[in-house]
Amino acid sequence: MTRWSLLLATACVLVLGVASVGLAAPPHHFTDSIDYSDEAPCTGFNDVFVGHLDVSGVTTFDKQGNRVREVFHYSGWETNSRSDRPSVSITAKRNFTEIFDWTTGILTDVGNVYTQTAPGQGVLFHDVGFISFGDPVTIHGPHDVFDQGQAAFCNALLAVS
């Protein structure tokens, strides 16, 4: 009887193993953290920035093992300072999700990519909501950094000077 149970169990495992070949590969979960720093030019000074992002995510695969979709969750901060007056600094909060669809090649950001506030001045700039980098780019919500680029940071540092 024990052999029969073992044989039946082995057969079930083999059948399930063969059946699972047609299914997608299991998703891959990951975590990481990123520290970064650099400088960018503003008129009359440089924006000296340092930041940190905690990242977690998942990659999903098709039946052939090709990547189908990657989802990244970011949370962190970025501090920007004036090169000529280092005591003038601002710190942005970041908490967003980035989705990359490997079948379409479209990258989408959802959430709070940047929110920069200053005491007594409120919001200096923010990049929040939904933005999809397809053709055409689809935007919902204010995306100051996307629209203004480095000028958003430069203008915010000027505002708090």
One Martini backbone bead per residue (centre of mass of N, CA, C, O) as a GRO file, in nm:
protein
  161
    1MET     BB    1   0.057   0.063  -0.020
    2THR     BB    2   0.294   0.261  -0.003
    3ARG     BB    3   0.384   0.236  -0.296
    4TRP     BB    4   0.125   0.336  -0.422
    5SER     BB    5   0.132   0.619  -0.295
    6LEU     BB    6   0.408   0.699  -0.410
    7LEU     BB    7   0.333   0.661  -0.709
    8LEU     BB    8   0.095   0.858  -0.711
    9ALA     BB    9   0.254   1.106  -0.618
   10THR     BB   10   0.459   1.105  -0.850
   11ALA     BB   11   0.256   1.130  -1.079
   12CYS     BB   12   0.137   1.399  -0.991
   13VAL     BB   13   0.398   1.561  -1.010
   14LEU     BB   14   0.450   1.507  -1.311
   15VAL     BB   15   0.188   1.621  -1.421
   16LEU     BB   16   0.223   1.902  -1.299
   17GLY     BB   17   0.495   1.958  -1.435
   18VAL     BB   18   0.396   1.937  -1.730
   19ALA     BB   19   0.162   2.143  -1.704
   20SER     BB   20   0.351   2.391  -1.613
   21VAL     BB   21   0.502   2.447  -1.882
   22GLY     BB   22   0.250   2.621  -2.003
   23LEU     BB   23   0.315   2.817  -1.794
   24ALA     BB   24   0.416   3.067  -1.634
   25ALA     BB   25   0.652   3.202  -1.482
   26PRO     BB   26   0.745   3.297  -1.198
   27PRO     BB   27   0.768   3.555  -1.016
   28HIS     BB   28   0.990   3.832  -0.946
   29HIS     BB   29   1.119   3.941  -0.645
   30PHE     BB   30   1.228   4.273  -0.520
   31THR     BB   31   1.501   4.456  -0.361
   32ASP     BB   32   1.617   4.799  -0.296
   33SER     BB   33   1.875   5.057  -0.293
   34ILE     BB   34   1.921   5.419  -0.363
   35ASP     BB   35   2.200   5.623  -0.406
   36TYR     BB   36   2.232   5.979  -0.484
   37SER     BB   37   2.442   6.218  -0.681
   38ASP     BB   38   2.464   6.572  -0.787
   39GLU     BB   39   2.470   6.817  -1.055
   40ALA     BB   40   2.296   7.123  -1.161
   41PRO     BB   41   2.223   7.383  -1.359
   42CYS     BB   42   2.201   7.724  -1.278
   43THR     BB   43   2.158   8.052  -1.247
   44GLY     BB   44   2.457   8.115  -1.057
   45PHE     BB   45   2.421   7.800  -0.991
   46ASN     BB   46   2.405   7.491  -0.828
   47ASP     BB   47   2.240   7.186  -0.805
   48VAL     BB   48   2.271   7.006  -0.513
   49PHE     BB   49   2.220   6.649  -0.499
   50VAL     BB   50   2.045   6.418  -0.278
   51GLY     BB   51   1.945   6.062  -0.250
   52HIS     BB   52   1.670   5.824  -0.170
   53LEU     BB   53   1.574   5.478  -0.257
   54ASP     BB   54   1.318   5.254  -0.215
   55VAL     BB   55   1.287   4.919  -0.356
   56SER     BB   56   1.011   4.742  -0.505
   57GLY     BB   57   0.921   4.427  -0.683
   58VAL     BB   58   0.801   4.291  -1.007
   59THR     BB   59   0.836   4.011  -1.232
   60THR     BB   60   0.687   3.905  -1.529
   61PHE     BB   61   0.603   3.606  -1.724
   62ASP     BB   62   0.596   3.399  -1.975
   63LYS     BB   63   0.610   3.082  -2.110
   64GLN     BB   64   0.919   3.153  -2.223
   65GLY     BB   65   1.048   3.372  -2.001
   66ASN     BB   66   0.952   3.647  -2.069
   67ARG     BB   67   0.915   3.960  -2.018
   68VAL     BB   68   0.618   4.159  -1.942
   69ARG     BB   69   0.638   4.287  -1.637
   70GLU     BB   70   0.719   4.584  -1.441
   71VAL     BB   71   0.718   4.663  -1.084
   72PHE     BB   72   0.782   4.971  -0.912
   73HIS     BB   73   0.854   5.074  -0.574
   74TYR     BB   74   0.886   5.406  -0.446
   75SER     BB   75   1.080   5.549  -0.169
   76GLY     BB   76   1.168   5.892  -0.058
   77TRP     BB   77   1.437   6.134  -0.121
   78GLU     BB   78   1.536   6.492  -0.188
   79THR     BB   79   1.821   6.706  -0.173
   80ASN     BB   80   1.848   7.058  -0.232
   81SER     BB   81   2.129   7.278  -0.315
   82ARG     BB   82   2.323   7.551  -0.305
   83SER     BB   83   2.648   7.612  -0.401
   84ASP     BB   84   2.665   7.923  -0.283
   85ARG     BB   85   2.429   7.821  -0.051
   86PRO     BB   86   2.405   7.545   0.142
   87SER     BB   87   2.172   7.642   0.346
   88VAL     BB   88   2.006   7.621   0.088
   89SER     BB   89   1.729   7.398   0.128
   90ILE     BB   90   1.554   7.106  -0.004
   91THR     BB   91   1.290   6.849   0.052
   92ALA     BB   92   1.178   6.576  -0.118
   93LYS     BB   93   0.913   6.368  -0.179
   94ARG     BB   94   0.878   6.002  -0.244
   95ASN     BB   95   0.587   5.809  -0.399
   96PHE     BB   96   0.598   5.547  -0.639
   97THR     BB   97   0.495   5.396  -0.952
   98GLU     BB   98   0.646   5.170  -1.188
   99ILE     BB   99   0.559   5.073  -1.529
  100PHE     BB  100   0.665   4.800  -1.742
  101ASP     BB  101   0.585   4.715  -2.078
  102TRP     BB  102   0.727   4.478  -2.286
  103THR     BB  103   0.512   4.467  -2.526
  104THR     BB  104   0.505   4.806  -2.568
  105GLY     BB  105   0.726   4.998  -2.413
  106ILE     BB  106   0.569   5.120  -2.166
  107LEU     BB  107   0.595   5.388  -1.940
  108THR     BB  108   0.469   5.425  -1.594
  109ASP     BB  109   0.362   5.683  -1.370
  110VAL     BB  110   0.249   5.661  -1.019
  111GLY     BB  111   0.215   5.942  -0.819
  112ASN     BB  112   0.490   6.066  -0.612
  113VAL     BB  113   0.767   6.174  -0.750
  114TYR     BB  114   0.727   6.486  -0.655
  115THR     BB  115   0.742   6.687  -0.343
  116GLN     BB  116   0.769   7.047  -0.290
  117THR     BB  117   0.814   7.214   0.012
  118ALA     BB  118   0.761   7.521   0.215
  119PRO     BB  119   0.766   7.707   0.471
  120GLY     BB  120   0.512   7.945   0.399
  121GLN     BB  121   0.478   7.837   0.069
  122GLY     BB  122   0.440   7.550   0.008
  123VAL     BB  123   0.417   7.459  -0.305
  124LEU     BB  124   0.673   7.452  -0.548
  125PHE     BB  125   0.656   7.145  -0.653
  126HIS     BB  126   0.507   6.883  -0.874
  127ASP     BB  127   0.493   6.514  -0.939
  128VAL     BB  128   0.168   6.403  -1.005
  129GLY     BB  129   0.001   6.098  -1.078
  130PHE     BB  130  -0.009   6.054  -1.434
  131ILE     BB  131   0.240   5.894  -1.657
  132SER     BB  132   0.271   5.812  -2.010
  133PHE     BB  133   0.537   5.686  -2.237
  134GLY     BB  134   0.399   5.714  -2.509
  135ASP     BB  135   0.220   5.742  -2.834
  136PRO     BB  136   0.140   5.951  -2.662
  137VAL     BB  137   0.168   6.135  -2.398
  138THR     BB  138   0.017   6.078  -2.074
  139ILE     BB  139  -0.157   6.324  -1.863
  140HIS     BB  140  -0.224   6.332  -1.501
  141GLY     BB  141  -0.158   6.602  -1.364
  142PRO     BB  142   0.100   6.745  -1.215
  143HIS     BB  143   0.429   6.800  -1.409
  144ASP     BB  144   0.686   6.995  -1.350
  145VAL     BB  145   0.940   6.830  -1.425
  146PHE     BB  146   0.850   6.749  -1.705
  147ASP     BB  147   0.794   7.048  -1.807
  148GLN     BB  148   1.074   7.202  -1.672
  149GLY     BB  149   1.275   7.047  -1.530
  150GLN     BB  150   1.536   7.198  -1.375
  151ALA     BB  151   1.372   7.462  -1.320
  152ALA     BB  152   1.211   7.362  -1.076
  153PHE     BB  153   1.456   7.355  -0.882
  154CYS     BB  154   1.569   7.639  -0.922
  155ASN     BB  155   1.310   7.797  -0.841
  156ALA     BB  156   1.291   7.678  -0.556
  157LEU     BB  157   1.569   7.782  -0.456
  158LEU     BB  158   1.496   8.080  -0.501
  159ALA     BB  159   1.237   8.096  -0.317
  160VAL     BB  160   1.424   8.017  -0.043
  161SER     BB  161   1.650   8.261  -0.049
   0.00000   0.00000   0.00000
